[in-house]
Amino acid sequence: MFKNIGRIGIDMYLLFQHHTTLEILRNVSTDTDIFTITGTGWHFVKYLGPAVVVVGPDCRSERNQHQVMAGPTYQGLFPKVALLPPSVQHCIWMISVPVIYPRLEAAEQIAHTVATGKKAVTGTYNLLGKVTSSVAGVVGAKGVVGSGFDSVKKAVGKSGLMGGILSPFGDIDVLDELRDQWTHESKVSSASSPAKDLERTYLIRTLQGIAHQKSLRMTFLSGAVDCCGAGLVHDPAKPSDHKTMYQIISASVVNTPPASYVLKLLHNHKPLYVPANGHRSTNAPSDTKEDMMEIFQAEPDGRPREMKKLMGRRNYVAVVAYDPEVVQGTYGRTDMGRGAGKLSLAVDFIVQGDAGGGFGGVNKYGPVIIPSLEFGR
């Protein structure tokens, strides 16, 4: 059944987002637009003018508990980026789950603790309820006692104390999101599984190498975590070189944002570093540091905000490519000359506020400026 759901999902994705079908794609001899590498999954490379390219790898078709994409897929994608024409200055990778994102180990520990507590509470009340009901049956009050224990379980369960934590199916809501992360324990290397989170490091380090060779600024555009924010990996000693890559995160407009306790746990100050290629993640200092930007200084209604890195509200991002030399000091002018042709990207977050339980006005946060990469940096 699930294979058929996946097959239909792929058909609908190709039809409504790419205006094509599997039959058409299999009869096309070129792979300049949408293409497959391994026969599983469809990827695309699209030009937004001569200077900006969007790469859309299929991060779902080959995904399992231990990988996001298969090795041959990376080996087919990287050469396409390395061979982009010299006019391309920005390469935006549309990757569903953020590559750069705060760690959720503490949230996962809490989730597992809650899951264990839920089972313990339910099991204890089930056992106690059976014992008490059997005794109550002697005196004719079995139905009353049984309904009483059911009420207690409901109070502790999905509609009660755990209502903000459990999904409609009674599972821990945040665990599904946790399992999707690049750095979840199922993909993180350990002594018993030495080659799992190497995939993320391989992606970052390989793109840094291509960026250096081609003077190409790499940016990740992601969602899937139901909040918005911006981060980056960078070399603190050389903040503008090829190792700097930005992460833009925009939330789905229909999903419920993460619980406040999850957002609070994500606002930690634990220093994170990307290891050398082929090495396990230990967060030992390296030449590439991970950071989230503090761009949400206030709520949409103007109230000061404590959690400044991520915001759990409906939002979208607007990205504009511009030449800083042309734009600077020329607001309102119509006789602007030509600049050096080096483009930056300006990213604004458009966030919707609340108004009496409904939808309020929108507020703009940003811009996050993504500069071009100077030749040889």
Secondary structure in CASP SS format (residue, H / E / C, confidence):
PFRMAT SS
TARGET T0000
AUTHOR 0000-0000-0000
METHOD secondary structure of the structure
MODEL  1
M C 1.00
F H 1.00
K H 1.00
N H 1.00
I H 1.00
G H 1.00
R H 1.00
I H 1.00
G H 1.00
I H 1.00
D H 1.00
M H 1.00
Y H 1.00
L H 1.00
L H 1.00
F H 1.00
Q H 1.00
H H 1.00
H C 1.00
T C 1.00
T C 1.00
L H 1.00
E H 1.00
I H 1.00
L H 1.00
R H 1.00
N C 1.00
V C 1.00
S C 1.00
T C 1.00
D C 1.00
T C 1.00
D C 1.00
I E 1.00
F E 1.00
T C 1.00
I C 1.00
T C 1.00
G C 1.00
T C 1.00
G C 1.00
W C 1.00
H E 1.00
F E 1.00
V E 1.00
K E 1.00
Y E 1.00
L C 1.00
G C 1.00
P C 1.00
A C 1.00
V E 1.00
V E 1.00
V E 1.00
V E 1.00
G E 1.00
P C 1.00
D C 1.00
C C 1.00
R C 1.00
S C 1.00
E C 1.00
R C 1.00
N C 1.00
Q C 1.00
H C 1.00
Q C 1.00
V C 1.00
M C 1.00
A C 1.00
G H 1.00
P H 1.00
T H 1.00
Y H 1.00
Q H 1.00
G H 1.00
L H 1.00
F H 1.00
P H 1.00
K H 1.00
V H 1.00
A H 1.00
L C 1.00
L C 1.00
P C 1.00
P C 1.00
S C 1.00
V C 1.00
Q C 1.00
H E 1.00
C E 1.00
I E 1.00
W E 1.00
M E 1.00
I C 1.00
S C 1.00
V C 1.00
P C 1.00
V C 1.00
I C 1.00
Y C 1.00
P C 1.00
R C 1.00
L C 1.00
E H 1.00
A H 1.00
A H 1.00
E H 1.00
Q H 1.00
I H 1.00
A H 1.00
H H 1.00
T H 1.00
V H 1.00
A H 1.00
T H 1.00
G H 1.00
K H 1.00
K H 1.00
A H 1.00
V H 1.00
T H 1.00
G H 1.00
T H 1.00
Y H 1.00
N H 1.00
L H 1.00
L H 1.00
G H 1.00
K H 1.00
V H 1.00
T H 1.00
S H 1.00
S H 1.00
V H 1.00
A H 1.00
G H 1.00
V H 1.00
V H 1.00
G C 1.00
A C 1.00
K H 1.00
G H 1.00
V H 1.00
V H 1.00
G H 1.00
S H 1.00
G H 1.00
F H 1.00
D H 1.00
S H 1.00
V H 1.00
K H 1.00
K H 1.00
A H 1.00
V H 1.00
G C 1.00
K C 1.00
S C 1.00
G C 1.00
L C 1.00
M C 1.00
G C 1.00
G C 1.00
I C 1.00
L E 1.00
S C 1.00
P C 1.00
F C 1.00
G C 1.00
D C 1.00
I E 1.00
D H 1.00
V H 1.00
L H 1.00
D H 1.00
E H 1.00
L H 1.00
R H 1.00
D H 1.00
Q C 1.00
W C 1.00
T C 1.00
H C 1.00
E C 1.00
S C 1.00
K C 1.00
V C 1.00
S C 1.00
S C 1.00
A C 1.00
S C 1.00
S C 1.00
P C 1.00
A C 1.00
K C 1.00
D C 1.00
L H 1.00
E H 1.00
R H 1.00
T H 1.00
Y H 1.00
L H 1.00
I H 1.00
R H 1.00
T H 1.00
L H 1.00
Q H 1.00
G H 1.00
I H 1.00
A H 1.00
H H 1.00
Q H 1.00
K H 1.00
S C 1.00
L C 1.00
R E 1.00
M E 1.00
T E 1.00
F E 1.00
L E 1.00
S E 1.00
G C 1.00
A C 1.00
V C 1.00
D C 1.00
C C 1.00
C E 1.00
G E 1.00
A E 1.00
G E 1.00
L E 1.00
V E 1.00
H E 1.00
D E 1.00
P C 1.00
A C 1.00
K E 1.00
P C 1.00
S C 1.00
D C 1.00
H C 1.00
K C 1.00
T C 1.00
M E 1.00
Y E 1.00
Q E 1.00
I E 1.00
I E 1.00
S C 1.00
A C 1.00
S C 1.00
V C 1.00
V C 1.00
N C 1.00
T C 1.00
P C 1.00
P C 1.00
A C 1.00
S H 1.00
Y H 1.00
V H 1.00
L H 1.00
K H 1.00
L H 1.00
L H 1.00
H C 1.00
N C 1.00
H C 1.00
K C 1.00
P C 1.00
L E 1.00
Y E 1.00
V C 1.00
P C 1.00
A C 1.00
N C 1.00
G C 1.00
H C 1.00
R C 1.00
S C 1.00
T C 1.00
N C 1.00
A C 1.00
P C 1.00
S C 1.00
D C 1.00
T C 1.00
K E 1.00
E E 1.00
D E 1.00
M E 1.00
M C 1.00
E C 1.00
I C 1.00
F C 1.00
Q C 1.00
A E 1.00
E C 1.00
P C 1.00
D C 1.00
G C 1.00
R C 1.00
P E 1.00
R C 1.00
E C 1.00
M C 1.00
K C 1.00
K C 1.00
L E 1.00
M E 1.00
G C 1.00
R C 1.00
R C 1.00
N E 1.00
Y E 1.00
V E 1.00
A E 1.00
V E 1.00
V E 1.00
A E 1.00
Y E 1.00
D C 1.00
P H 1.00
E H 1.00
V H 1.00
V H 1.00
Q C 1.00
G C 1.00
T C 1.00
Y C 1.00
G C 1.00
R C 1.00
T C 1.00
D C 1.00
M C 1.00
G C 1.00
R C 1.00
G C 1.00
A C 1.00
G C 1.00
K C 1.00
L C 1.00
S E 1.00
L E 1.00
A E 1.00
V E 1.00
D E 1.00
F E 1.00
I E 1.00
V E 1.00
Q E 1.00
G E 1.00
D E 1.00
A E 1.00
G C 1.00
G C 1.00
G E 1.00
F E 1.00
G E 1.00
G E 1.00
V E 1.00
N E 1.00
K E 1.00
Y E 1.00
G E 1.00
P E 1.00
V E 1.00
I E 1.00
I E 1.00
P C 1.00
S C 1.00
L C 1.00
E C 1.00
F C 1.00
G C 1.00
R C 1.00
END
